[in-house]
Amino acid sequence: MKRLKTNKKPSGTARGQKPRSRMRTRSGNPGKTGAKAGTSRKGRRIAELAAAGRRLGGLLAAGLPVRSASVDGDEAGSCRTDEAAARRQMNDLWARHGGVLSGLNPAGPEYAAASSAFAQGYCERVGLRDKGWFPFPSDQRVSAVILLHGAGPEAFTVQDSPLLRLLGELKRLALHEVILASRDEAVTPQLVQTFAAPRLEAEVKLVGAGGVSVSAGGGGERLAAAEAAEGDILVFLDASVSSTAEEIAALAGTVAGGSDAALWGVSAKLPHFHKRPPEVMAKQFVNYALGRRDLRADSLTVLPHALSRQAVKKLGAELGHPVRAHGIALLEGLAVSSVRLSGGDTRGARPFAWMDRSRASDHLEALRLAMDRLGPRLFYPDNWRRRGYAADTDSPYIAEEPSVSGDFSRESI
């Protein structure tokens, strides 16, 4: 049976008017939701920054001399571009002139797009193939410290090990130096120069039992590496976790922007409270007790993290005890912040235990240190308890009562 035709107008249309068109969003694209429109705007922004960065890298590299290095074994007089010098030159150009692309967050996708495209434009102009370089947002000297945590020679010889992948990521950065810290006597300078230095195409320092003798004062290889480092910014890395160049640049960029300590933000990936390990609960409690709720469970016990030269001097020998160093950094008022890549975090799938080697008792020791300095209540005033009633007097009603006009800027506990 055929349906009867009617002359009924579309809903919402008056006589003599045309039917309404599809609803348009603020972006002017019909039928798109606000979220999709926002995503497209962000994508266009990233594409524009990448194009601008590539053009800028090529323009700044034009006419600049690039040093050459002779190639051993080639014909006499042959030479090639000194990639280490070119990488440093590229980083200096970006640090001085990259600001024209606006102040970009070093942990954001906009910075990653603009800076990596800048490096590509530079390489094209000087005649190098794309090396995947990633510039720092500052011309300060950055020292990378790799803590082997007892790993032996097998970490250098096993194909595609986390340490070798990490060295490959470090090659993308214009680092001032790379320092390996190990307590294993089997890790010798010869081993490092044979397996690690060629991957970086640069000299690698070794401190610890098998390396250069450094007076660590009992503070461990972390303190020994800090004493041997020459950089303005120190990035501490774990040999068992192959951090990316983008992550390392984000940490160093945060310190260059004014922070004394840049912690790797793992709190966003924490499980539900009842599933958290005891050391994670203890870390979060210490941060809350010391007035840094924003840090949640982030701590200097998690690798990677970065420290300024000022923080290294301030913490001193406590660098050998990351838990105490974290507590002292908060007590001394150092600028401590958390860093986490937005839009490109690849660390979420890695086991949380890989990044934290501390115990709950270690963090309670840091809390004890804070109580020794500030008293049992830290800086939280006791505004409500009438402790005078418990005094040893004939009558509790004549005991002196504490004033309740305390500092209400912090919570009372």
N, C-alpha and C positions, 0 to 999 in steps of 0.2 A: 504494500500500500504506500502510495507516494505521500510525502509530508506536504501539508498545505502551506503555501507561501503567505506571509503576513507582511504588512507594511510597518511593523513595529520598529522604531528607531533604536539604535544601540543605546545601552544603558549610559546615562550621564550626558546624552546629547539632546539638546533642545531643537525644536523645529527650525530648519534653515541653517543649522550649524554643521560643520564637518565633524566626523568622529575624532576623538582625542588621539593624538599620537602617543607612542610609548613614552613612559616617564624617562626623563633625562636626569642624570646625576650631575654633580657639580663640575665634573670633568667634561661634560658635554657629550659623553658617549652614551647612546641610548641602550637601555637594558642592562647596564653593568651595575653591580653593587658597589657600595662605597669601598669595601675591602679590596675588590679587584681593581678599582680605579686607583686606590692608594698604592697597590703593588705595581701597577703600570707606571705611575709617576715616579716611584722609587727606582724602577728599572731604567726609565729614561734618564733620570738623574745620574745613575751609575754609568750608563753608556756615554753620556755627555762628558763626565769627568774623565773617563778612560780616553776618549778622543782628545780632550784638551791636554791630558797628561802626555799622550804620545806626541802631539805636535810640539809641546813645550820641550820635551826631552830632545827631539831632533833639532829644534832651533838653538837650544843652549849648547849642544854639542858641536854645532857648525863652526868650523874655524879654530876649534880648540886642539892644541897638540896632545897626542896620546903617546905615552912612552912605549918603546918597543924593547923586547928582550930577545937576545940571541937564542937560537934553538940548537941544542947540542946534537951533533951527529948530522946536521944538515950541511948543505954546501956552504962554503965560506961566504960570508956577507949576508946570508939569509937571516931573517928575523921575523918575529911575530909580535902582535900587540901584547903588552904586559897586562894580562887580565886583572891581576890584583890592583895595579895602579889605576886601570880604567874603572874598576868597580868603586874604588875610593873616590875617584873624580866624579863619577855618576852620583854617588851618595852626597858629596859636597854640593853639587849643583842642585840636587833636590832639596837639601836642607836649607840652602840659601834662597832659592827661588820657588820652591814648591808651595809656599804659602799663598801665592797668588791664586791658587785653586780654592782658597778659603781654609779656615782652620778645621781640619778633618780629624775625627776621632781615630787614633791609631788602631783601635780594636774594631772599627766598623768596616763594612764592605765598601763604602765609598773610598776610604783611604787605600784599601787593597787594590781597587780597580785603578785609581789614579796613579798611585806610585809604581805599580808593576807595569802599567802602560808607559809611564815616563821612562823606566829602564829599557823597555823595548824600543822606544823611539831613539834613545841614546845609542843603543847597540846598532841599530840600523844605520845611524848617521856615521858612526866611527868604523863601520864595516865588520862588525861582529855578529855572529848568529845569536839568536835569542838565548840567553843564559839562564833565564828565570830569576834574575836578580830581584831583590826586594829591598828598597832603601829604608833606612831609619829616618824618622822625622826630625833628627837632630844631628849636628856634626860632633857631638860629644863622643869620646872614645868609649867603646863598648867592649868589655871583656866577657867571654863566655867560659864558664867554669863547669866542667863535666865531672860529676861525682860518680865514681865507678862502684861504690858501695860493696867492695870485696870482690867484684868481678875480676876474673883472671885473664890470661892471654887469649882464651877462647873467644872473648868478646870482640877481639880484633880479627880473628881468623875465620869465624863462621860467616858464611856468605849470607848477605842480606840480614845481618843481625841488627837489633835496634840501635846499637852504637854506630855502626857504619851508616845506617840511614840518617841518624842524627848529624853525622859529619857531612853528609851530602846536603842536608838542609842548611848547615852553617856556611857552606860554600856559597850560598846564595846571598849572604849578608856581608856588608863591609865592616867586618869586625877588626878591632885593634889587635886582638890576640885570642888564642884558644888555650885553655889550661886544663889538663887532665889531673885529677886528684885521686890517688889510689894508695891503699895500705898494703897491697899485695906486692911482695918483693919480686915476684915473677914478671910484673909489669915494669919493664926497663925502658930507659930512653931509646935504646936501639929498636925495641919493638914498636914504640910509638912512632919513631921517624920512618920505620919501614912500612907500617900499615896505615897509620893515621895521617901523617903529613902529606903523602901523595894525594889523598882524597881531598884535602883542603888546599893543596898546592901552596902551602905555607908552613912555617915552623910551628910546632906544637910544644908547649911547655908541659913538663911533668913534675908534679910535687907529690910528696909522700915518701913511703918507705923505699920505693925503688927509684925515685926521681931525685930532683935537686934537693939538697939538704936545706930545709927551711925551719927556723926556730918557731915551732907552733905553740910552744908554751903549754902543751897538754891539751890543746883545744881540738885536735883532730885535723883531718885533711881539709875540711871546709875552711877552717881558720888559716891553715897553711896556704891554701889557694888565694884567700883574700889578701894575705900579706904579700904574696908574689905578684898579684895583679897590678897592672898599671892604669887600667881604665878608669873613667869617671863613673861609669855604670857597670855593675857586675850582675850578670844573669847566671843563676845557678840552675843546672840542668841535671836530669837523672839519665844515666847511661842506659837504663832499661826501658826508657820511654822516648820514642823518636819524635820529639816536639818539632813542629813545623817552623819555617822561617817567619810566617805571619804571626804565630804566637809569640815568638821571641821578640820580634819587632814591636808588637803591642805592649809587652812588658817594659822594654827599654824606652819606648815612646812615652809611657805613662810616667816613668821616673824622670825623663827629660822634661816633661810638662810640669814638674814641681813636686811629685811624690817622693818620699824617702824610701818607701817600700811598696812594691807592686806585687800583690799576691794573686796567684792563679785562682779564679773564681770557680769553685767546684760545688758551691752550695745549691746552685740551681738543679744539680743532678742528684741531690741527696734522696735516698729512699724515705719512706714514711718513718716517723720517729721510732716506732717500736721495732723497726728493722735496722736501725743504725748501729754500727759498732760502738762499744763504750768510749773509744778514744774520740769519736766524732761528737758524741754527746758532751764529753769533757771540754773539747775545743769550743763548742758553741757556748757552754756555760761560762768559760773564762772570758770570752768576748763580751757576753752580756754583762758579766760582773764588772768588767772594766769599762763599761759605757760605750761599747762598740757593737750594738745590735746589728748595724748594717753589714758587718763582716760575716755574720752568722757563723759558719764553721770553717771559714777560710783562715789559714794560718801559714806561718813560715815553715811549718813542717811539711808542707805540700810543695813538690817540685813540678814545674819550674816556678821560680820567682826572681825578682830583680831588686837590687839595693843600690842606693846612691852611695857615693864615696863618703858623704857626711854620715849616713846611717852606719856604714862599716866602721868608721872611727868611733861613733857613739856607742855601738854595741860592744866593740872591742873583743875580749876573749870569750864573751857569751855567744859569739857566732858559732862556736863549737857545740853549743847546746841550743838547737833551733827553738825548742819550746820556751826556754827562759828568754831567749832573744826576742821572741814574739811578745812576751809579757812586758819586757823592758821597753820595747819600741812603743807600746801603748802607754806605759807609765810615763815615759819621757816626753810624750807628746809629739812623736814623729808622725809625719804625714803618711798614713798607711791606707792603701786603697786596694780594692779588688778589681781584677781585669778578667774579662771573658769575651771571646770573639762573638760578635753578633752577626748572624747570617752565614757563618762558615765554621762553626765549632765542630771539630772532628774528634774531640776527646770524650764525648759522651758515652761511647761504646767501650771505653777502656775500664777495666776493673778499678774501683776506687782504692783498693788496697795497694795498687802499684804506686800510687802517688804519695802515700802517707805511711811512714815507717815508725810513727810514734805510738806510745801507749797512753792509756788513760791516766796512769800514775804520773807520767811525765807532765801532763797538763795540770794536775793537782799540785805538783811542785811549783809550777809557775804561779798558781793562785796563792800558794804559801808565801812566795816571794813578794807578791803584791800586798798581802796582809802584813808582812813584816815591815814594809815601808809605810803603809797608810793606816795600819791598825786593823783590828778584826772586822770592822764594818766597811773597810775601804773608804770611799768618799760618800757613802750613803748615810744621811743623818737619821737618828732615831727620834722621830717627832711624836710618837704616840705612846711608847711604853713609859710608865711611871716607875722607874727603877728605884726611886727613893723609898718606896714602900717596902722594899726588900732589904733596906739598910739595917744595921745592927743598932737599933735605938729602942728606947722604952715604949714609944708609941709610934706606929707607922704614920699616924696622921700629922705628926709634926715634922716628919722628914722633909728635907728640901726636895722639891719637885723640879725636874728639868724644864726649861723653857720650851714651848712648842713653836716658837718663832724661828724655825730653822730654814734651811735652804730647800725650797720646794722645786728647784729646777730639775732635780733628779728624783726618781722614784724611791720611796722608803721601803726597805725590805726587812 
